[in-house]
Amino acid sequence: MTSGRVTVYFAALLARTEDGWEASDTELDDVETLSDLTDLAREATAGSAEDDTVLVFIEQEGAWFGVVRVDGEEDPRIYVSDAAAAAKSSYGEILLTDEMLGREPGTDDPGVDLDALDLDGTEDGEPAESDAAPDSAADDDDTGEAPGDAVPDGPLGDLELLTDLGVPEKELLGLEPGDALSDIAEILGAAEVLEAVR
């Protein structure tokens, strides 16, 4: 019998269509970037109106939850209830963009030239030997450490992404992980369809 605790995630897509909200559970194993997640959301409304709204719900037990809103081809809007907690999760890291964290874009992007990353020591915390000067300014923020070290506690992202759907900023901030996704779905009138995929 192992003493390790299994981390439980729940992820679902909630798409607004002409017939109302439709929910589907989603598998995140093949999702490695926010772009992957956004594509997955857009596929949920393929063949319907281009500006249909899709909400991606991600929740880690009672630790944190995230909502990604995709409206047609617009850039995704993101809210994370606890950035520091999410940063410790591979799924949470997908949601915490450089823009949200106020860091230089591309520091964690696998598509970026690795040599450039090595100069800063940001790829894995082990800069190339020739660039490992201890007084390097790029090392001042400890970006080679765990993501949570530089991520603020508490909510982060677009606090108004659900305002027009009936969940204003104050109410969003008051939601508790574990109940939040069900509470949001209830306000949207989609509680039953969400529960059906839990």
C-alpha positions in Angstrom: 0.0 0.0 0.0 1.5 3.3 -1.0 1.4 6.4 1.1 1.5 8.8 -1.9 -1.6 10.8 -2.6 -3.0 10.8 -6.1 -3.8 14.2 -7.5 -7.3 14.4 -8.9 -8.1 16.8 -11.7 -11.4 17.6 -13.4 -11.5 19.2 -16.8 -14.5 20.0 -19.0 -15.6 22.1 -21.9 -18.8 24.1 -21.7 -19.9 25.4 -25.2 -22.7 27.9 -25.7 -24.7 26.9 -28.8 -28.0 27.9 -30.3 -29.6 25.2 -28.2 -28.0 26.3 -25.0 -24.9 25.1 -23.1 -23.4 21.7 -24.0 -20.8 20.1 -21.8 -18.2 17.5 -22.5 -15.4 16.1 -20.4 -12.0 16.6 -21.9 -8.7 14.8 -21.8 -5.7 17.0 -21.1 -3.0 14.3 -21.7 -2.2 15.7 -25.1 -2.5 19.4 -24.1 0.9 20.9 -23.5 0.4 24.6 -24.3 -2.4 27.2 -24.0 -2.5 27.1 -27.8 -3.4 23.4 -27.7 -6.1 24.1 -25.1 -7.5 26.9 -27.2 -7.6 24.7 -30.3 -9.4 22.1 -28.3 -12.0 24.6 -27.2 -12.5 25.8 -30.8 -13.0 22.3 -32.0 -15.9 22.0 -29.6 -17.9 24.4 -31.7 -16.7 23.4 -35.1 -19.5 23.7 -37.6 -21.5 26.2 -35.5 -21.4 29.9 -35.2 -17.8 31.3 -35.3 -18.3 33.5 -32.3 -19.7 30.8 -30.0 -18.3 31.0 -26.5 -16.5 28.1 -25.0 -15.4 27.8 -21.4 -12.7 25.4 -20.4 -12.9 24.4 -16.7 -9.9 22.9 -15.0 -9.9 22.0 -11.3 -7.4 20.3 -9.0 -9.2 18.8 -6.1 -9.9 21.6 -3.6 -6.7 23.5 -4.3 -7.4 25.7 -7.3 -9.6 26.1 -10.4 -9.1 27.8 -13.7 -11.4 29.1 -16.4 -10.4 29.8 -20.0 -12.8 31.6 -22.2 -12.6 31.3 -26.0 -14.8 33.5 -28.1 -14.3 32.5 -31.8 -10.9 33.5 -33.0 -10.3 36.0 -30.2 -7.4 35.5 -27.8 -8.3 33.3 -24.9 -9.2 35.0 -21.6 -8.0 33.3 -18.5 -8.7 33.3 -14.8 -6.9 31.2 -12.1 -8.2 31.2 -8.5 -4.8 30.6 -6.9 -1.8 31.2 -9.2 0.8 29.9 -6.7 -1.1 26.6 -6.3 -1.7 26.3 -10.0 2.0 26.8 -10.8 2.8 23.6 -9.0 0.7 21.7 -11.4 1.5 20.9 -15.0 -2.0 21.8 -16.1 -1.9 25.0 -14.1 1.3 26.0 -15.8 -0.5 25.9 -19.1 -2.8 28.6 -17.9 -0.2 30.9 -16.4 1.0 32.8 -19.4 4.0 35.1 -19.5 1.7 38.1 -19.8 -0.2 37.1 -16.7 3.0 36.7 -14.7 4.6 39.8 -16.1 7.7 37.9 -17.3 9.6 38.1 -20.5 7.6 36.2 -23.2 9.0 32.9 -24.4 11.1 32.0 -21.4 9.3 28.7 -21.0 8.3 28.2 -24.6 9.8 25.0 -26.0 9.8 26.5 -29.4 12.3 29.2 -28.4 15.9 28.8 -29.4 17.5 26.7 -26.6 20.8 28.5 -26.9 19.2 31.8 -26.1 17.5 30.2 -23.1 20.7 28.8 -21.8 22.3 32.2 -21.8 19.7 33.2 -19.2 19.8 29.9 -17.4 16.1 29.8 -17.5 15.5 26.5 -19.3 16.2 24.2 -16.5 18.2 26.2 -14.0 21.5 24.9 -15.4 23.1 27.6 -17.6 25.8 26.6 -20.1 29.3 26.5 -18.6 30.5 29.5 -20.6 27.5 31.6 -19.4 27.4 30.5 -15.7 28.7 33.8 -14.3 27.4 34.2 -10.8 26.7 37.9 -11.2 24.5 37.4 -14.2 21.6 39.8 -14.0 19.4 37.2 -15.7 19.7 34.9 -12.6 18.5 37.6 -10.1 14.9 36.4 -10.4 15.7 32.8 -9.9 13.7 31.8 -13.0 15.4 28.5 -13.0 13.7 27.5 -9.8 10.2 26.1 -9.5 7.6 28.3 -11.2 5.7 28.8 -7.9 8.7 30.7 -6.5 8.0 33.7 -8.7 4.2 33.4 -8.9 1.9 35.4 -6.6 -0.5 33.8 -4.2 -4.2 34.3 -4.9 -6.3 35.0 -8.0 -4.7 36.0 -11.3 -6.0 36.8 -14.7 -9.1 38.4 -16.2 -11.5 39.0 -13.4 -14.2 40.0 -15.8 -14.2 37.1 -18.2 -17.6 35.9 -16.9 -19.2 39.2 -16.1 -21.4 39.3 -19.2 -22.5 35.7 -18.4 -23.8 36.6 -14.9 -20.6 36.1 -12.8 -19.2 39.5 -11.9 -15.7 40.0 -10.5 -16.8 40.1 -6.8 -18.7 36.8 -7.1 -15.9 35.1 -9.1 -13.4 36.1 -6.4 -15.7 34.7 -3.7 -15.9 31.2 -5.2 -14.3 28.3 -3.4 -12.3 25.6 -5.2 -14.3 22.4 -5.1 -17.6 24.2 -5.6 -16.7 26.9 -8.0 -17.2 25.2 -11.3 -20.6 23.9 -10.2 -21.6 27.3 -8.9 -20.5 29.0 -12.2 -22.4 26.4 -14.2 -25.5 26.9 -12.1 -25.5 30.6 -12.8 -25.1 29.9 -16.5 -28.0 27.5 -16.4 -25.7 24.6 -17.2 -25.5 22.8 -13.9 -27.1 19.6 -15.2 -25.0 19.3 -18.3 -21.8 19.8 -16.3 -22.7 17.3 -13.7 -23.5 14.8 -16.4 -19.8 14.8 -17.4 -18.3 14.8 -13.9 
